[in-house]
Amino acid sequence: MAVKFGASSDPFASRRQLVVFTAAAICAAIGIGLVGGAFRWALEWAQRRLGTGLALARDMGPLGLGALCAAVALLAMAGRALAMATPRASGSGIQDVKAVWLEEEELPGRAVLPARFVGGIAAIGSGLVLGREGPSVHIGATIGAEVGRWFRLGEYERKLLYTTVGGAGLAVAFNAPIGGALFTIEEITRSFRARVVLITLVSTCIAVATSHYLIADEAVFQVARQVTPDPVQLWVFILFGGLTALLGMGYNWLNMALLRFADRTRIPSLAWAAIVGAIVGALLYTDPLYGGGGEAAAQWVIDVPAPALGGLLLLMAVRFVAGPLSYSTRAPGGLFAPTLAVGAVWGVVFHAVAAPLVGGISPATFAVVGMAALFTATVGSPLTGIVLILEMTAATSLTTPMFLAAAAAMFAATLLPGRPIYESLRRRMLQQNALWVEASRGRRRTRRTT
């Protein structure tokens, strides 16, 4: 690996320094497994409490609807308030890790960790359409940098830990060690150099193994064994992937459009979070599948043999809007899980609409392939998307359809306007930071002249 982060010489030329760094990476991985596992456990606990609250609200009628909307609004405000107190804890956090790798940002303070943890539980646990993976990646990266400080590592080594162990957080979030490692290599660092790969693989496997003391070692989605499609039917997955690229570009555009609206509106930030929270509360009251990270919605379309097309279209439309709307609150929360849910529903919609083309292929097959294809279209990391979905579903018989759909989605997305979502979020973050610095300078100039 080339020397980065302003180092004048290779910090690992000394064997002793390399041993110290390796020990720090192992300690960071154990910490990520414990903290990331606790974060996931707390979110699962919060989701169970949300289910209990939903049942109670329905029993209470209109009064219960009002109470539910108020509760989700308050929790959304709490998540946003913590992000306001620690600005680098807002949103996904993956773009922050990418910016540090590209030397566009310095390491964040340690306050990011509790803000991410508590704010993520408040926002995601409330039922907002946000995922746990973004905060998990940022929590893992922050633990890496902090452990590096404990070991008295230099700036170069701390930044290297920050940017390479974040994938371990993703691996813990989805119990997907290979996908987490690939995410770091393909999306964050875009480096296959031996040192990056070694740190990533070691930290990921240790973190996931440690997390199993707190969370179950099982696939996120339970998928019945799927029959491998006949080779003469594989062309339909190429068509499906190309159409998915259009959906992905639209989803990315809506995410950025609503963020720009939230930035420019005169509605105070906390009030906007409360408004969105109340809307999501009403959606949850209508149907629990309309809210939350999306695992339940994806599992539902995988399980139901032939859901009604009208209900599928409504579910996809609601979640297509509710995800970007929830993300516009800028509370701690990610985009992965909501995207995967939209992809799963879209896959079953395509199966229903294109019934004459799909032959005997099951709707569940298109739900699984749809997750990988939409992830590729929105994020631009096809290998990560395919491996993540394979680990989350254990549907290895669908590897070839996933590759074809992801390749078509990637190809079509490169021809369409727009950037991958984390690239757009990183650029927006840097613009926001520049505006904040300029505003701070203006305030200092004003104070000097008064």
C-alpha positions as CSV (number, residue, x, y, z in Angstrom):
1,M,0.0,0.0,0.0
2,A,1.3,3.5,-0.8
3,V,2.0,5.8,2.0
4,K,-1.1,8.0,2.6
5,F,-2.4,10.6,5.0
6,G,0.7,12.7,4.8
7,A,3.2,10.2,6.2
8,S,6.7,11.0,5.1
9,S,7.8,7.3,5.3
10,D,6.2,3.9,5.7
11,P,5.1,3.7,9.4
12,F,5.3,-0.1,9.1
13,A,9.0,-0.4,8.1
14,S,9.6,-1.3,11.8
15,R,8.5,-4.8,12.7
16,R,7.7,-3.6,16.2
17,Q,5.3,-1.0,14.8
18,L,3.7,-3.6,12.6
19,V,3.1,-5.8,15.6
20,V,1.6,-3.0,17.7
21,F,-0.7,-2.0,14.8
22,T,-1.8,-5.6,14.4
23,A,-2.6,-5.9,18.1
24,A,-4.6,-2.6,17.9
25,A,-6.6,-4.0,14.9
26,I,-7.4,-7.2,16.8
27,C,-8.6,-5.2,19.9
28,A,-10.6,-2.9,17.6
29,A,-12.3,-5.9,16.0
30,I,-13.2,-7.3,19.4
31,G,-14.7,-3.9,20.4
32,I,-16.6,-3.7,17.2
33,G,-18.1,-7.2,17.8
34,L,-19.2,-6.3,21.3
35,V,-20.5,-2.7,20.6
36,G,-21.9,-3.6,17.2
37,G,-23.5,-6.7,18.6
38,A,-25.0,-4.7,21.4
39,F,-26.3,-2.1,18.9
40,R,-28.0,-4.7,16.9
41,W,-29.4,-6.4,20.0
42,A,-30.8,-3.1,21.3
43,L,-32.4,-2.4,17.9
44,E,-34.1,-5.8,17.8
45,W,-35.3,-5.2,21.3
46,A,-36.7,-1.7,20.3
47,Q,-38.4,-3.3,17.3
48,R,-40.2,-5.8,19.5
49,R,-41.3,-3.0,21.8
50,L,-42.5,-1.1,18.7
51,G,-44.6,-4.2,17.7
52,T,-46.2,-4.2,21.1
53,G,-46.9,-0.5,20.9
54,L,-48.5,-0.9,17.5
55,A,-50.9,-3.6,18.8
56,L,-51.8,-1.4,21.7
57,A,-52.3,1.7,19.5
58,R,-54.7,-0.2,17.2
59,D,-56.7,-1.4,20.2
60,M,-57.1,2.3,21.3
61,G,-58.4,3.5,17.9
62,P,-57.9,7.2,16.9
63,L,-56.4,8.0,20.3
64,G,-53.9,5.3,19.8
65,L,-53.0,6.7,16.3
66,G,-52.3,10.1,17.9
67,A,-50.2,8.6,20.6
68,L,-48.2,6.5,18.1
69,C,-47.5,9.5,15.9
70,A,-46.4,11.5,18.9
71,A,-44.1,8.8,20.1
72,V,-42.4,8.3,16.7
73,A,-42.1,12.1,16.3
74,L,-40.4,12.5,19.7
75,L,-38.0,9.6,19.0
76,A,-37.2,11.1,15.6
77,M,-36.5,14.4,17.3
78,A,-34.2,12.8,19.8
79,G,-32.2,11.1,17.1
80,R,-31.9,14.4,15.2
81,A,-31.0,16.3,18.3
82,L,-28.1,14.0,19.0
83,A,-26.9,14.4,15.4
84,M,-27.1,18.2,15.7
85,A,-25.0,18.0,18.9
86,T,-22.4,15.8,17.0
87,P,-22.9,16.7,13.3
88,R,-20.7,13.9,11.9
89,A,-23.1,11.4,13.5
90,S,-25.9,12.5,11.2
91,G,-27.2,10.3,8.3
92,S,-25.4,7.2,7.2
93,G,-21.8,7.8,8.2
94,I,-20.4,5.8,5.3
95,Q,-19.7,8.9,3.3
96,D,-17.7,10.2,6.3
97,V,-15.4,7.1,6.3
98,K,-14.9,7.5,2.5
99,A,-14.0,11.2,3.0
100,V,-11.3,10.3,5.5
101,W,-9.9,7.7,3.2
102,L,-9.7,10.3,0.4
103,E,-8.0,12.8,2.8
104,E,-10.9,15.2,2.5
105,E,-11.8,15.0,6.2
106,E,-9.9,14.6,9.5
107,L,-10.8,11.9,12.0
108,P,-14.0,12.7,14.0
109,G,-14.1,13.1,17.7
110,R,-14.9,10.2,20.1
111,A,-18.4,11.8,20.7
112,V,-19.5,10.2,17.4
113,L,-19.7,6.8,19.0
114,P,-22.3,7.5,21.7
115,A,-24.2,9.8,19.4
116,R,-24.4,7.1,16.7
117,F,-25.3,4.4,19.2
118,V,-28.0,6.2,21.2
119,G,-29.3,8.3,18.3
120,G,-29.5,5.3,16.0
121,I,-31.5,3.3,18.6
122,A,-33.9,6.3,18.9
123,A,-34.3,6.9,15.2
124,I,-34.2,3.4,13.8
125,G,-36.0,1.9,16.8
126,S,-38.8,4.4,16.4
127,G,-39.9,2.9,13.1
128,L,-38.4,5.4,10.7
129,V,-37.4,3.8,7.4
130,L,-33.7,3.7,8.1
131,G,-31.2,0.9,8.3
132,R,-28.7,-0.1,11.0
133,E,-25.8,-0.7,8.6
134,G,-24.6,3.0,8.2
135,P,-24.4,3.7,11.9
136,S,-22.8,0.2,12.4
137,V,-20.0,1.0,9.9
138,H,-19.4,4.4,11.5
139,I,-19.4,2.9,15.0
140,G,-16.8,0.4,13.8
141,A,-14.7,3.0,12.2
142,T,-14.7,5.3,15.3
143,I,-13.8,2.4,17.5
144,G,-10.8,1.7,15.2
145,A,-9.6,5.3,15.5
146,E,-10.1,5.4,19.3
147,V,-8.3,2.1,19.9
148,G,-5.5,3.5,17.7
149,R,-5.3,6.4,20.1
150,W,-5.1,4.1,23.1
151,F,-2.2,2.3,21.5
152,R,-0.5,5.7,20.8
153,L,-0.5,5.1,17.1
154,G,0.4,7.9,14.7
155,E,-2.1,9.8,12.6
156,Y,-1.5,7.5,9.6
157,E,-2.2,4.3,11.5
158,R,-5.3,5.7,13.2
159,K,-6.8,6.8,9.9
160,L,-5.9,3.4,8.3
161,L,-7.7,1.7,11.2
162,Y,-10.7,4.1,10.9
163,T,-11.2,3.4,7.2
164,T,-10.4,-0.3,7.0
165,V,-12.3,-1.8,10.1
166,G,-15.6,0.0,9.3
167,G,-16.6,-3.0,7.2
168,A,-16.5,-5.1,10.3
169,G,-19.4,-3.0,11.6
170,L,-21.4,-3.8,8.5
171,A,-20.5,-7.5,8.8
172,V,-21.9,-7.5,12.4
173,A,-25.0,-5.6,11.3
174,F,-26.0,-8.3,8.7
175,N,-23.9,-11.3,10.0
176,A,-22.1,-11.2,6.6
177,P,-18.3,-11.3,7.1
178,I,-17.4,-11.7,3.5
179,G,-19.8,-8.9,2.4
180,G,-18.5,-6.6,5.1
181,A,-14.9,-7.2,4.0
182,L,-15.8,-6.7,0.4
183,F,-17.6,-3.4,1.2
184,T,-14.5,-1.9,2.7
185,I,-12.4,-3.0,-0.3
186,E,-14.8,-2.2,-3.1
187,E,-16.7,0.8,-1.8
188,I,-14.7,2.5,0.9
189,T,-11.0,2.1,0.0
190,R,-11.3,0.7,-3.6
191,S,-8.0,-0.9,-2.8
192,F,-7.0,-4.5,-3.2
193,R,-3.5,-4.0,-1.8
194,A,-2.4,-6.7,0.6
195,R,-2.3,-4.6,3.7
196,V,-5.8,-3.3,3.3
197,V,-7.2,-6.7,2.5
198,L,-5.4,-8.3,5.4
199,I,-6.6,-5.8,8.0
200,T,-10.1,-6.0,6.6
201,L,-10.3,-9.8,6.6
202,V,-8.9,-10.2,10.1
203,S,-11.0,-7.5,11.7
204,T,-14.2,-8.7,10.0
205,C,-14.0,-12.3,11.0
206,I,-13.0,-11.5,14.6
207,A,-15.8,-8.9,15.0
208,V,-18.5,-11.3,13.6
209,A,-17.3,-14.2,15.8
210,T,-17.3,-11.9,18.9
211,S,-20.8,-10.5,18.1
212,H,-22.2,-14.1,18.3
213,Y,-21.9,-13.9,22.1
214,L,-24.7,-11.3,21.9
215,I,-26.7,-12.0,18.7
216,A,-27.7,-15.2,16.9
217,D,-25.5,-16.7,14.2
218,E,-28.2,-17.0,11.5
219,A,-29.1,-15.5,8.1
220,V,-31.0,-12.3,8.1
221,F,-33.6,-13.7,5.7
222,Q,-35.1,-17.2,5.8
223,V,-35.4,-18.3,2.1
224,A,-36.6,-21.7,1.1
225,R,-34.3,-23.5,-1.4
226,Q,-34.7,-22.0,-4.8
227,V,-34.4,-23.9,-8.1
228,T,-31.6,-22.6,-10.3
229,P,-33.4,-21.0,-13.4
230,D,-33.0,-22.8,-16.7
231,P,-30.2,-21.3,-18.9
232,V,-32.7,-20.4,-21.6
233,Q,-34.5,-18.2,-19.0
234,L,-31.5,-16.2,-17.8
235,W,-32.0,-13.5,-20.4
236,V,-35.0,-12.2,-18.3
237,F,-32.6,-11.3,-15.5
238,I,-30.6,-9.1,-17.8
239,L,-33.9,-7.2,-18.7
240,F,-34.8,-7.1,-15.0
241,G,-31.4,-5.6,-14.1
242,G,-31.6,-3.0,-16.7
243,L,-35.0,-1.8,-15.5
244,T,-33.8,-1.9,-11.9
245,A,-31.2,0.7,-12.8
246,L,-33.9,3.1,-13.6
247,L,-35.6,2.5,-10.3
248,G,-32.2,2.9,-8.5
249,M,-31.4,6.2,-10.2
250,G,-34.9,7.5,-9.2
251,Y,-34.4,6.3,-5.6
252,N,-31.0,8.1,-5.4
253,W,-32.5,11.3,-7.0
254,L,-35.3,11.3,-4.4
255,N,-32.9,10.9,-1.5
256,M,-30.8,13.8,-2.6
257,A,-33.8,16.0,-3.5
258,L,-35.4,15.6,-0.1
259,L,-32.1,16.3,1.6
260,R,-31.8,19.5,-0.4
261,F,-35.3,20.4,0.7
262,A,-34.5,19.8,4.3
263,D,-31.4,21.9,4.0
264,R,-33.2,24.9,2.5
265,T,-36.6,24.8,4.1
266,R,-37.4,27.3,6.8
267,I,-38.9,24.6,8.9
268,P,-36.5,24.1,11.9
269,S,-34.5,20.8,11.8
270,L,-36.1,19.3,14.9
271,A,-39.6,20.3,13.7
272,W,-39.0,18.6,10.3
273,A,-37.9,15.4,12.1
274,A,-41.1,15.5,14.2
275,I,-43.2,16.0,11.0
276,V,-41.6,13.0,9.3
277,G,-41.9,11.0,12.5
278,A,-45.6,11.7,12.7
279,I,-46.1,10.7,9.0
280,V,-44.2,7.4,9.6
281,G,-46.2,6.8,12.7
282,A,-49.4,7.1,10.7
283,L,-47.9,4.7,8.1
284,L,-47.0,2.2,10.8
285,Y,-50.6,2.4,12.1
286,T,-51.9,1.6,8.6
287,D,-49.6,-1.3,8.0
288,P,-46.4,-2.2,10.0
289,L,-44.7,-3.2,6.7
290,Y,-44.8,0.5,5.6
291,G,-42.3,1.5,8.2
292,G,-39.1,0.2,9.8
293,G,-35.8,-0.8,8.3
294,G,-37.4,-3.2,5.8
295,E,-36.4,-6.7,6.9
296,A,-40.0,-7.6,7.7
297,A,-41.2,-6.3,4.3
298,A,-38.6,-8.2,2.4
299,Q,-39.3,-11.4,4.4
300,W,-43.0,-11.0,3.7
301,V,-42.6,-10.9,-0.1
302,I,-40.2,-13.8,0.1
303,D,-42.6,-15.9,2.0
304,V,-46.0,-15.1,0.4
305,P,-46.5,-17.3,-2.7
306,A,-48.6,-14.9,-4.8
307,P,-49.3,-11.5,-3.1
308,A,-51.8,-9.3,-4.8
309,L,-50.3,-6.9,-7.3
310,G,-52.2,-3.9,-6.1
311,G,-50.9,-4.4,-2.5
312,L,-47.3,-4.9,-3.8
313,L,-47.4,-1.7,-5.8
314,L,-48.7,0.3,-2.9
315,L,-46.1,-1.2,-0.6
316,M,-43.3,-0.4,-3.0
317,A,-44.6,3.1,-3.6
318,V,-44.9,3.9,0.1
319,R,-41.5,2.5,1.0
320,F,-39.9,4.2,-2.1
321,V,-40.9,7.6,-0.7
322,A,-40.8,6.8,3.1
323,G,-37.1,5.8,3.0
324,P,-35.8,9.1,1.5
325,L,-38.3,11.0,3.6
326,S,-36.9,9.4,6.8
327,Y,-33.3,9.9,5.7
328,S,-34.0,13.6,5.1
329,T,-34.4,14.0,8.9
330,R,-30.6,13.6,9.1
331,A,-31.0,11.4,12.2
332,P,-28.5,8.6,12.5
333,G,-29.6,5.8,10.2
334,G,-28.6,4.1,7.0
335,L,-29.8,3.4,3.5
336,F,-29.0,-0.3,2.9
337,A,-31.9,-2.1,4.5
338,P,-34.6,0.2,3.1
339,T,-33.0,-0.1,-0.3
340,L,-33.0,-3.9,-0.1
341,A,-36.7,-4.0,0.9
342,V,-37.6,-1.9,-2.1
343,G,-35.6,-4.2,-4.3
344,A,-37.3,-7.3,-2.9
345,V,-40.8,-5.9,-3.5
346,W,-39.8,-4.6,-6.9
347,G,-38.6,-8.1,-7.8
348,V,-42.0,-9.6,-7.0
349,V,-43.8,-6.8,-8.9
350,F,-41.7,-7.6,-11.9
351,H,-42.5,-11.3,-11.6
352,A,-46.2,-10.5,-11.5
353,V,-46.2,-8.0,-14.4
354,A,-43.9,-10.1,-16.6
355,A,-45.5,-13.4,-15.8
356,P,-45.4,-14.7,-19.5
357,L,-41.6,-14.2,-19.5
358,V,-40.6,-15.8,-16.2
359,G,-42.0,-19.3,-16.8
360,G,-41.7,-21.4,-13.7
361,I,-39.4,-19.1,-11.8
362,S,-40.7,-18.3,-8.3
363,P,-41.5,-14.8,-7.0
364,A,-39.0,-15.4,-4.2
365,T,-36.2,-15.8,-6.7
366,F,-36.9,-12.3,-8.1
367,A,-37.2,-10.9,-4.6
368,V,-33.7,-12.1,-3.8
369,V,-32.2,-11.1,-7.1
370,G,-34.0,-7.7,-6.8
371,M,-32.2,-6.9,-3.6
372,A,-28.8,-7.5,-5.2
373,A,-29.7,-5.6,-8.4
374,L,-31.1,-2.5,-6.7
375,F,-28.2,-2.4,-4.3
376,T,-25.9,-2.4,-7.3
377,A,-27.9,0.3,-9.1
378,T,-27.9,2.7,-6.1
379,V,-24.5,2.0,-4.5
380,G,-22.4,1.0,-7.5
381,S,-20.7,-1.9,-5.8
382,P,-22.0,-5.1,-7.5
383,L,-19.6,-7.6,-5.8
384,T,-20.5,-6.4,-2.4
385,G,-24.2,-6.5,-3.2
386,I,-24.1,-10.0,-4.5
387,V,-22.1,-11.4,-1.7
388,L,-24.1,-9.6,1.0
389,I,-27.4,-11.0,-0.4
390,L,-25.9,-14.5,-0.7
391,E,-24.8,-14.3,3.0
392,M,-28.1,-12.8,4.1
393,T,-30.3,-15.4,2.3
394,A,-28.0,-18.4,1.8
395,A,-29.6,-18.7,-1.7
396,T,-26.4,-19.9,-3.4
397,S,-28.4,-21.4,-6.2
398,L,-29.2,-17.9,-7.4
399,T,-25.7,-16.8,-7.9
400,T,-25.8,-16.7,-11.7
401,P,-29.1,-14.8,-11.9
402,M,-27.7,-12.3,-9.4
403,F,-24.5,-11.7,-11.4
404,L,-26.5,-11.2,-14.6
405,A,-29.0,-8.8,-13.0
406,A,-26.2,-6.9,-11.1
407,A,-24.1,-6.6,-14.3
408,A,-27.1,-5.3,-16.3
409,A,-28.0,-2.8,-13.5
410,M,-24.4,-1.6,-13.3
411,F,-24.1,-1.2,-17.0
412,A,-27.4,0.7,-17.3
413,A,-26.6,2.9,-14.3
414,T,-23.4,4.1,-15.8
415,L,-25.3,5.2,-18.9
416,L,-27.9,7.2,-16.8
417,P,-27.3,10.6,-15.2
418,G,-26.5,10.7,-11.5
419,R,-23.9,9.3,-9.2
420,P,-23.8,6.3,-6.8
421,I,-25.6,7.4,-3.6
422,Y,-22.5,7.5,-1.3
423,E,-20.6,9.5,-3.8
424,S,-23.4,12.1,-3.8
425,L,-23.7,12.1,0.0
426,R,-19.9,12.6,0.3
427,R,-20.0,15.6,-2.0
428,R,-23.0,17.0,-0.2
429,M,-21.2,16.6,3.2
430,L,-18.1,18.4,1.9
431,Q,-20.3,21.3,0.6
432,Q,-22.1,21.5,3.9
433,N,-18.8,21.6,5.7
434,A,-17.5,24.4,3.5
435,L,-20.6,26.4,4.0
436,W,-20.3,26.0,7.8
437,V,-16.6,27.1,7.8
438,E,-17.5,30.1,5.7
439,A,-20.4,31.0,8.0
440,S,-18.0,30.7,11.1
441,R,-15.5,33.0,9.5
442,G,-18.3,35.5,8.8
443,R,-19.4,35.4,12.4
444,R,-15.8,36.0,13.6
445,R,-15.4,38.9,11.3
446,T,-18.7,40.4,12.6
447,R,-17.6,40.1,16.2
448,R,-14.2,41.8,15.4
449,T,-16.0,44.8,13.9
450,T,-18.5,45.3,16.7
